[in-house]
Amino acid sequence: MGRRRATVDHVLGDLRRRDFLHPDVRVVCQRLSRERGRPLHLIPLPLRTSISGAWLGMPDADYIVYQSVGSSPLHQVHVIWHEIGHMLLPGHARTCDVDPATRDVLMKVLNALVPNLSPAVLRRILGRGGFTDGQEIEAEVFAGAAVRALGELAPSGHRNLTEAEAQVVDALARELRV
């Protein structure tokens, strides 16, 4: 866990030095989009599958799809940060393998967003390189650390969070101080 935590701290420190951290994850995505020279689209979807989010790295754009139904705003932000972790952490795959139901939903979304890509290319994008368990853990640690760092940046603590959400953030922060 030590090497993983050091990598997460390094990437978050780099984001902090470049003034990329912002309480609104959409602003972070805009900054990442400018730096990467390609659009980064956030796509809320009613995912009725086993995943709550996915990062799809396309040739000319990035897409982060996240659960829009039955998920709190705090959980949605956490999922988006998790996917940003996959984008930024060294050695992570470009996309993740998904179950068939999720693949069907994402194929429809990608086909609507990028209609000039053939179905064969879309299947290859969705099927290439899955994340290892270690990469999933690292992305999860990254998301929790990012949410905690943003809480530390806010002058009034857990501003704009309900009491229950603030307790979740505090519990994550305690768990991640490994």
Buried (B, 14 or more C-beta within 10 A) or exposed (E): EEEBBEBBBEBBEEBEEEEBBBEEBEEBBBBBBEEEEBBBBBBBBEBEBEBBBBBBBBEEBBBBBBBEEEBEEBBBBBBBBBBBBBBBBEEBBBBBBBEEEBBEBBBEBBBEBBEEBEEEBBEEBBEEEEBEEEBBEBBBBBBBBBBBBBBEEEEEEBEEBEEEBBEBBBEBBEEBEE
